[in-house]
Amino acid sequence: MYMERDTIVAILRSGGHHDLAIQAACALPRYLDLDRDAALLHRLGANADSLLEDLQASSDGRARTS
């Protein structure tokens, strides 16, 4: 699955991970293949599965609790 960097940054910010969002904004390419770029996300402390869950939760109008 592909995701835009700005979407990832927004998810991180909405989850209160402001420092990680800044790092992601600087380090990630504009478009990510979540499978191919999983190692890059991991180095930043992010997880593709969690990002997808958060994206789904935000589209459902609810926040993920973890």
Backbone as CSV, one residue per row, in Angstrom:
resi,resn,N_x,N_y,N_z,CA_x,CA_y,CA_z,C_x,C_y,C_z
1,MET,0.848,-1.176,0.000,0.000,0.000,0.000,0.891,1.236,0.000
2,TYR,0.461,2.240,-0.728,1.190,3.497,-0.799,0.527,4.541,0.092
3,MET,1.358,5.425,0.643,0.851,6.495,1.502,1.733,7.722,1.294
4,GLU,1.122,8.881,1.313,1.890,10.119,1.183,2.557,10.477,2.503
5,ARG,3.725,11.069,2.399,4.464,11.516,3.579,3.605,12.447,4.432
6,ASP,2.891,13.377,3.803,2.090,14.332,4.560,1.003,13.645,5.380
7,THR,0.469,12.550,4.866,-0.532,11.784,5.614,0.100,11.157,6.841
8,ILE,1.287,10.598,6.676,1.994,9.986,7.801,2.316,11.040,8.850
9,VAL,2.792,12.187,8.409,3.124,13.276,9.340,1.878,13.719,10.100
10,ALA,0.758,13.839,9.415,-0.489,14.249,10.065,-0.951,13.220,11.092
11,ILE,-0.830,11.939,10.769,-1.203,10.878,11.710,-0.329,10.953,12.954
12,LEU,0.964,11.129,12.753,1.881,11.205,13.889,1.575,12.412,14.769
13,ARG,1.322,13.555,14.152,0.989,14.759,14.918,-0.310,14.584,15.696
14,SER,-1.315,14.010,15.061,-2.605,13.840,15.733,-2.497,12.859,16.892
15,GLY,-1.500,11.981,16.840,-1.266,11.043,17.933,-0.350,11.598,19.009
16,GLY,0.045,12.872,18.868,0.888,13.501,19.876,2.369,13.238,19.711
17,HIS,2.772,12.686,18.572,4.182,12.368,18.318,4.819,13.474,17.477
18,HIS,4.910,14.668,18.049,5.355,15.843,17.289,6.813,15.742,16.845
19,ASP,7.701,15.250,17.713,9.107,15.118,17.323,9.269,14.103,16.195
20,LEU,8.552,12.999,16.296,8.608,11.980,15.253,8.028,12.515,13.944
21,ALA,6.987,13.331,14.040,6.387,13.927,12.839,7.391,14.830,12.131
22,ILE,8.155,15.605,12.892,9.169,16.477,12.295,10.244,15.646,11.612
23,GLN,10.691,14.579,12.275,11.703,13.699,11.679,11.179,13.062,10.395
24,ALA,9.936,12.615,10.438,9.334,11.980,9.260,9.229,12.971,8.108
25,ALA,8.844,14.200,8.404,8.709,15.219,7.365,10.041,15.479,6.665
26,CYS,11.122,15.360,7.407,12.456,15.613,6.846,13.062,14.385,6.161
27,ALA,12.767,13.195,6.669,13.479,11.996,6.223,12.740,11.158,5.182
28,LEU,11.430,11.236,5.159,10.675,10.347,4.278,10.519,10.931,2.885
29,PRO,10.480,10.049,1.878,10.165,10.523,0.527,8.692,10.934,0.462
30,ARG,8.322,11.648,-0.581,6.952,12.155,-0.688,5.922,11.026,-0.703
31,TYR,6.228,9.927,-1.381,5.341,8.771,-1.429,6.090,7.561,-0.904
32,LEU,5.430,6.778,-0.056,6.047,5.589,0.505,5.249,4.357,0.134
33,ASP,5.958,3.307,-0.150,5.367,1.982,-0.258,5.564,1.392,1.137
34,LEU,4.491,1.193,1.877,4.603,0.792,3.276,5.317,-0.544,3.455
35,ASP,5.214,-1.430,2.481,5.936,-2.696,2.563,7.418,-2.487,2.275
36,ARG,7.704,-1.830,1.177,9.089,-1.616,0.771,9.848,-0.729,1.762
37,ASP,9.179,0.290,2.301,9.838,1.266,3.163,9.628,0.996,4.655
38,ALA,9.256,-0.224,5.003,9.004,-0.571,6.405,10.248,-0.349,7.264
39,ALA,11.423,-0.655,6.741,12.657,-0.477,7.511,12.911,1.008,7.792
40,LEU,12.639,1.857,6.840,12.803,3.297,7.024,11.847,3.805,8.098
41,LEU,10.607,3.367,8.050,9.638,3.753,9.074,10.085,3.253,10.447
42,HIS,10.585,2.032,10.495,11.043,1.454,11.756,12.193,2.273,12.347
43,ARG,13.119,2.715,11.508,14.238,3.547,11.996,13.739,4.844,12.607
44,LEU,12.604,5.337,12.128,12.017,6.561,12.680,11.152,6.287,13.907
45,GLY,10.942,5.001,14.198,10.121,4.646,15.340,8.650,4.525,14.998
46,ALA,8.345,4.426,13.713,6.955,4.282,13.268,6.752,2.856,12.767
47,ASN,5.495,2.457,12.689,5.140,1.111,12.273,4.031,1.212,11.228
48,ALA,4.225,0.555,10.100,3.248,0.637,9.011,1.870,0.158,9.452
49,ASP,1.815,-0.919,10.215,0.519,-1.435,10.672,-0.198,-0.423,11.553
50,SER,0.530,0.207,12.455,-0.068,1.218,13.334,-0.546,2.426,12.538
51,LEU,0.240,2.825,11.549,-0.166,3.957,10.710,-1.461,3.645,9.968
52,LEU,-1.569,2.424,9.455,-2.791,2.042,8.749,-3.983,1.995,9.699
53,GLU,-3.773,1.492,10.909,-4.849,1.470,11.903,-5.291,2.890,12.243
54,ASP,-4.324,3.774,12.432,-4.646,5.169,12.754,-5.368,5.851,11.597
55,LEU,-4.956,5.559,10.376,-5.615,6.121,9.205,-7.056,5.628,9.134
56,GLN,-7.266,4.342,9.366,-8.615,3.777,9.355,-9.457,4.395,10.470
57,ALA,-8.868,4.543,11.649,-9.599,5.126,12.775,-10.002,6.563,12.474
58,SER,-9.100,7.325,11.863,-9.430,8.717,11.561,-10.500,8.809,10.483
59,SER,-10.492,7.880,9.536,-11.522,7.911,8.500,-12.868,7.446,9.051
60,ASP,-12.828,6.654,10.128,-14.070,6.225,10.791,-14.570,7.270,11.777
61,GLY,-13.766,8.304,12.006,-14.156,9.372,12.925,-13.911,9.035,14.381
62,ARG,-12.998,8.132,14.612,-12.676,7.781,15.997,-11.160,7.708,16.141
63,ALA,-10.698,7.871,17.362,-9.259,7.800,17.634,-8.909,6.412,18.149
64,ARG,-7.730,5.958,17.769,-7.238,4.671,18.276,-6.696,4.889,19.672
65,THR,-6.931,3.964,20.555,-6.477,4.101,21.936,-5.388,3.092,22.220
66,SER,-4.144,3.571,22.178,-3.020,2.728,22.559,-1.823,3.583,22.847
